[in-house]
Amino acid sequence: MAFARMFAVLAMMVTLTACGGGQPETDPDSVVFHQGNTSEPLSLDPHKASGTWENNIIGDMFMGLTTEDLDAKPVPGMATAWEVSEDGKTWTFTLREAKWSDGEPVVAQNFVDGFRRILTPKTAAQYASILYLIKNAEQVNNGSLPPEDVGVRAIDDKTLEITLEHPAPFLPQLLMHYTTFPLPSHVYEKVGEQWIRPENVVTNGAFTLKEWRLGDYVHVAKNENFWDAENVCLDEIFYYPTVDTNSAERRVKKGELHANTDFASNRLQHLQKTMPDFVRVHTYLGVFYVVFNTNKKPFDDPRIRTALSMSIDREFITEKILKGGQTPAYAFVPPGTAGFESISEVAWADWSAEKRKEEAKKILAEAGYSPENPLVIELQYRNSADPKLIMPAIQNDWKSIGVEADIISIETQIAYDNLRARNFMVADAGWIADFNDAYSFLYLMDSRTGPQNYGDYKNPAYDALLEKANNTKDPATRGRLLAEAEQIMLNDAAVAPIYFYQNKNLVDPNVTGWKDNITDIHRSRYKCFKK
């Protein structure tokens, strides 16, 4: 690709400054991509990661049975074809001829070992519950069955069978997720948990890890043994943590970054005027919400949760503060989710802000709170762009109903650690669909979900409806059952949905292979540059 290399030589003439200072050393003949990636990864281990910023890197290094196309829809990845049994519970995958970056073949047992590892209790995988649809996965994860009993087996090196607890027509979408990626068993057997270190790691995706400088960048290089390497344009990628979106915005404008995966919502109109060719916004399968720790009083009382939720002025937040295309959320599952129509009925959704707050005061009074005995709470929030904008507004809304809220900004990684450890009273959170299905949102409040059920919400009726939906083959009936479950959760005010996301990226107009899509996933094997 001579034209791309000519562009790269010119691009390298631009001064490139990493977040931690200093200039990455690169081959001047390489095609290099510099990407702002919002936050520092906690892990690049597919079984221990949980953030979208980690997924951006991991999904460039590894590939599952299926993978994303430019629209982020499932297409064949390590599997070239698959068959499903009549009852929808047994899936048989035929694997392609592929190699790990060290030249070893990718075989079905690598996937078996991956599923066993993530479900083994000692791995302590935050995302293990997303795989409970696999036969015996929950029992393996809670230690009541050995890892060998999980419903995944290698029929031969190129044939993998997955047996499910219930039909799951969305399985091809789920198998794009990093929790289902294969494990390089031949490396893991030698070095164990150190397998993901740059000096040990081998990958089966388009890129392989070269260096990770904490607080500075993650550096990957093209995997020449990738099965489709001849169609991969980029030679190297640097991912930078860009918590300061205003700084990242300037770096994109100056040519120091080819893309940044976020910008402050209230900058949208300005950016559309000053950098119109860089601005990329699109409908997003994501929801911003406030979560209540039901293990801490008084948040075990649905009246308190309801009062706090109804007093938040979502319209003011989206229209006057953010102004980035977000829409007020009174349900949890975003509109546009495949095969789902919400039936949520929040009685106060159409009330004026004043009426909501008056009713919230009455509810708090009934629960024993008054100006003489105010409810005092601590609200933790992530120190990323949009939460910093809206937390003072939520604090003010609660002050207007007599609630004293102390707001505390916390670095994003630590904030999510606190959520998973239940180390909070009230906190903000965001959830992006792992696959385009309502269950990707609703399973969060299943009592079996574990750490990602941040507020530890429990309702047997809710769990039962999810279980019934999962065992229903008819799509319409399944969708209705999921909608009924959502209504129960909303009636309980398990969380306070605030708004539905719109994804926001700044992308150099010289970049090709970046297509806006509903899950905001843009794999780097498709990216290149115009001449």
N, C-alpha and C positions, 0 to 999 in steps of 0.2 A: 504494500500500500504506500507507494512512493509519495502520493499527494499528502497523506496524513503526516508522514515524517517531515516533509518540507514545512508543514504548518507547525509541527512541534519545535523545530529548530528556531523558528521565529518566536514562538510562545516562550521559549526558555530565555529569550532576551529580556523578558519582563522580570523585574526583581520580585522574588517570592520570599515572603517572610512568614515563618511558622508562628503559631500562637505563643509558643514558649521562647521565641527568639531564635535567630539563626536561619540559614537557608538549607533546605534539603539538598543533599548531593544526588544529582541525577545525570544520566548519560545524555548529552546534548542531542543524540540521535533518537532518543526514545520519545514515544508519544505519551505524554504525562498529563494526568487529570488531577486537579486540585479541588477537593470537595469540602465545603463547610458542612459539618455533620451534627450540629447542635450541642452534643454533650460527649463527655469522656466515657468510653465503654467501661463497664464493670468487669465484663468477661467477653471473650471471643469464642468461648466453648458453647456450641449449639445447645448443650444440655443445661447450661447455667445462665444463659442470657435471658433478658426479658424486655429490652427496650427497642424502639424502632430504630434508634441510632446504632444499636448493635446489629440489628437485622440488616441494615444497609451494608455493613461490612461482611458479616457472616454469609449472607446470601450471594455475595460476590466470590467467596472462597469455596463454598460447598453447594452441592445440588442434590435435591431429593428425587424421589421417583417421578414427580412431576415438577415443572418449573414455570415461571411466569413468562408470558409473551409481553410485547410492548404495552398492551392494555392491562397487564397484571392478571390475565386469565390463565388457567392451567393448560399447559401443553406438555407433551412427553419430555421428560428430563432424563434421569438414569433409566427409566422404563420406556420402552418403545411402544408397548401395547399392554392392555389389561382386559380381563374378563371378570364378570360378576355372576355369582350364582343366582338362581331363581329367587331365593329368599332374601337376596341383597346383603348377606352376611359374610360371604367368602369372596375375596378379591385375589386374583392371580395375576401377577405382573411378570412380564418378560423384560429382562434387562438388556441394555445395549452393550456392545463392546466398549469399555471405557477403562481408563487407568487413573490411579492416584498420581500425584505430582512426582512421586519417586519412581514411577514406572510399574508399580505393582497393579494387578488387575482389580477393578471394583467388582465385588461378587455379592451375591445375595446375603451371605453370612454377615457382611459388613452392616447391612440394615438390621438383621436380627440382633447383632451385638449392640447397635445403637439404641434400639427400642428397649432391650434388657437393661442397658446402663441407665437410661434416663428414668426408668421406672423403679430401679433398685433404690430402696429407702436411703442408703448411705450417700447417694448422689445428691439428695436434698434438692432436686430440681423444682424450681418454682412453678414451672409450666407442666409438670407431670399430669395434672388432672385433665388437661386438654385431650389426653390420649385414653381416657377412661372408656371410650367407645370400643376399644380393642378388647377382645376376649381376655378376661382375667387381669387386665391392666390395673384396676383399682386394688385388687387383692395382692398383686405383686408389690404395688407401691406402698401398701400399708403393712407389708411384711408377712401377711398370712399365707402367701404362696411364694415359691421360689421363682427367680427371674425366668427360668427355663419354661415356666408354665404360661408365659404371655403368648397370646395368639398370633405369633409371627414365626414362620419357619422357612428355611431355605430348602426347596425341593431339589434343586441343584444349583450350580454356581450362577446360572442366569435365570432362575425362576424363583420368585418369592411369593409366598402365600400369606395373606393377612386375614384373620378371622375376627369378626366384630361381635359385640354383644347385641347389637341391633342394626337395622339397615341405616346407612349413612350415605345418601346420594351426593353429599358434599365432600366425600373423602378425597377426590382428586384435588380440590382446593386446599384441604387441610394438609395434604402431603407436600405442598409447596413450602410449608412452614418449617423453620429450622429445628424444631423439636423432633422432626422425623428424618433428619439427615443421617447418612451412614457414618459409622465410626471406622477409622483406619485401624482395624484390629491388630495388624502386624506391628504397628507403632505403639498402640496402647498397651499391648502385652509386654512391651519392653520398658516403657517409661511411665506407665500409669497416668496419673493426673497431670503430669508435666507434658502430655502429648501436644498441647495447644501452644507451647512456647515456640517462638520463631525458629530456634535451632532444632526443634523436633517435628514440628507440624508438617503433615502432608495433606493436601486437599484434592477434592475431585471436581471442583468448580473451575471457573475461568481464571482465577487468580490465586496466588498463594502468599502467605504472610512472610514479609522480609524483616520488618522492624516495628516495634511499638515503643515510642517514647512518651511516657505518661505525661499528660498535660500538654503535649506538643502535637504529635500526629501518630497515626497508624499508617504504615507503608506496605502496600502489596504490589506484587509484580505478576505479569502474565504467566499462567501455567501452560508451558509448551506441551504438556501431555494431556491437556484438556481435549475431550473428544471433538470439540468444534473450534479448536484454537485458530484455525485458518481464517475464521470469520470474526475473530476478536481483534479490534483495532488498537485498543490501549495497551501500552507496555507497562505502565506504572500508574498507581493511584495513591494519593495522599489524602487521608481523611483527617480533618482538623476539628477539635471541639470548639464550637462557636456559640458559647453561652451569650455573649454580648452580640445581639443581632444587629445593632447599629454599626458596630465595628465590622462585622461580617458584610454588611451591606456596602460599606465603603470599599472593602477588599474586592468584592465582586465588581464594583464599578471601575476600580483601578486595574482589573485584570489579574489580581493575585489569586482569586478563586474563580473557577469556572462555574461553580454552582454553590448555593447555600440552601439548606433544606428548611428554612423558616425565615420569616421576618415579622416584625411587630405589626399586628393588624391595623393599628391606627396610622401606619405608614403607607397603607395601600394606595390611597389617592395620590399622595406625593410621589410615590414610586411610579405610578402609572403615567404621571406627567414627566418625570425626569429620566426614567429608565424603562420606557414602555416595552421595549423589545426583550427585556430581561424578566418581566413579571409573569409568573405562571400561577394561576389559581384555578381550582377545580373542586367540584363536589367531593366530599370526603366521608368515608364510612367511619366516623369517629364522634365521640361525645365527651364533653367536658362536664364534670359533675363534682359535687361536694359529698363526701362520704362521712358517715357518723360511726364511731366506734361503739357498737352495741354492747361491748363488754364493760363499758364505763358509764356509770350513772351520770346524768339522767337520760343518756342516749339510748338506753334500753326501752324507753317509753316512746311509742310511736307518736304521741301527741307533741312531744318536744321536737322530734324530727320534722313533723308536719309544719309546726309553727315556724321553724327556721327556714324550711324550704319555701313556704308560701310567701314569706316576707321578702324574698330576693326578687328584685326588679330585673327580670331577664331582658325585657325590651330595652330598658335604659342601657344595660350592659352591651347588648349587641349593636344597637343603633347609634348610641351616643359616645360610647367609649371605644369599642373595638372597631366598628365600621369596616370590617374586613369580609363581609358577606356571610358571617355566621348567622344562624337562625335560632331563636329561643327554643329551648327544649323543655317539654312537659312530659315526655316519654323518654325511654332509655335507648330503644333501638332506632337508629337514624332512618329517615325516609329514604327510599331507594334501595333498601336492603332486599336482596333477591328473595322472591317467594313469600314476602311478609307484608301484612297490612295491620298496623297497630289499631287496636280498638280502645286504646287508653282514654279514660274519661276522668280528668282531674277537674273536679267541680269548680275550683277557684281559678282555673286557667284564664277564663275570660273576664275575671273581675279586674277592676282598676287597682293600681298599686296601693292606693289609700285604703280601699275596702279590704284587701288582703292583709294589710298590716293591722287594721283594727281587729280582724278576726284572729290574727296571730296573737295579739295581746290577750284576747279572751281565753284562748287555749292555754297560754302560759299561766294566766291567773288560775284557771281550773287545776293546773298542775302544781300550784303553790308558789308561783313566782310573781313578784310585784316590784314596784320601785323601791320598797323597803327591803325586799329580799330578791335582788336581781340574779338572773342566771349569768354566771361568769364562765366563759369558755376560752380555750386557746385554739386558734385556727392556724394550722401549718399550711404553707403553700410552696410550690416549686418556684425557684428563682428564674424561671424562663420568662420570655417576653410578655405573653398575654396574661398569665396569672398575676404578674406584678402590676398590670394595669387595672385589673378588676377587683382585687382583694380589698382595697380601701372602700370600694362601692358596696361590697357585701358587708363589710364591717359597719358601714354607715346605715345600711338597711336594718341590720340587727340592732344597732343602737336605737333606731327609731321605734323599736318594739320593747325597749328596756333591757336588751341583752348586752352585756359588756364582753366584747370579743377582743382578745389580744392577738394580733396577726404576726406570724413569725415566718420569715423567708428562709428557705433551706435549699441547699444545692440539690439538683434534681435526683441524682443517684441516691443520696442520703434520704431524701423525701420518700422515694419508693421503698427503700429499705425499712423506713419507719412504718409505712403502710403495711407491708407484708408482715412485720413483727408486731402489728397492732400497737405501735408506740406513738399514739396520738389520741386526741379527743375528737377533733373535727379537722378534716384536711381536704385539699383539692386533689383531683385525680383526672386523668384523661385515659380513654380507652379507644384504641384503633382496632378494627376488625382483623382477626388473624385469617379469616376467610369470609367470603360474602354470604353470610347466613345469620339469621337472628340468634341462633344458638351461640354464636361467637361472642355475643354480648350477654345473653341471659344466663349462660352457665356461670358467669362471675358470681352470681348470688346464690348458686347452689351450695347447700351446706357442706357438700363433699369437696368443694373446689380447693379449699385450703388457703395458702397465703394470699392468693389473688382475690379472694373474697375479703377485701380489706376491712370491711366493717363487721365481719363475722356474722352476717345476717343469716337467720335460720327461720324457715317456715316449712313444715312438712307438706302443706298443700301445694306450695310452690314447687318443691322438689318432685312431688308426685306428678304434677303436670308436665314438667320437663321430661321425666322418665317415660310418661305415656306418649309424649310427642316423639321421643326418640325411637319408640317401638311402633310407630305408625308409618306405613309405607305411602299412604295417599298424601301428596304434597299439600292439598288444600286443608285437609283435616289436621295435618301436622302444623301448618301455619296458624290455624285457629287456636290450637292448644298452646302454642308458644305465646300467642297474643293474650290468652287468658292468664298465663303465668305472669306476663309482664304487668298486667293489671293488678294482680295480687301484690306484687312487689311495690308498685306505685302506691297502692292503698296503704301499705305499711310504711311508706316513706323510707325505704331501705337506704336510698340515696336521694340527693336532690340534683336531678339533671339541670344544667344551666343553659348550655347551647350545643348545637351540632356544629362540628368543625367544617371549615373549608381549607383544603390543603394549600399551602403558600410556599412557593419556591422562587428563587432568583436564579436564572439560568442564562449564561452567556449565549447570545444568539448564534454564535459560531458552533455551538454544540449540536450534534445530531444524535438521533436515537433516544431522545428523551420525550416521551409522550405522556401527557397528563392523564391520570386515571383515578378511579374511585378509591383505590387503596394506597395511592401515592408511593408505589414501589417502582424503582427505576434501576434495573440491573445494569451494571457497567459493561457487561459483555456486548450490549447493543450500542454503547456510546462511541462517538468518534467526533471529528471536527470537519467543518466545511473546508474546502481548499483554502 
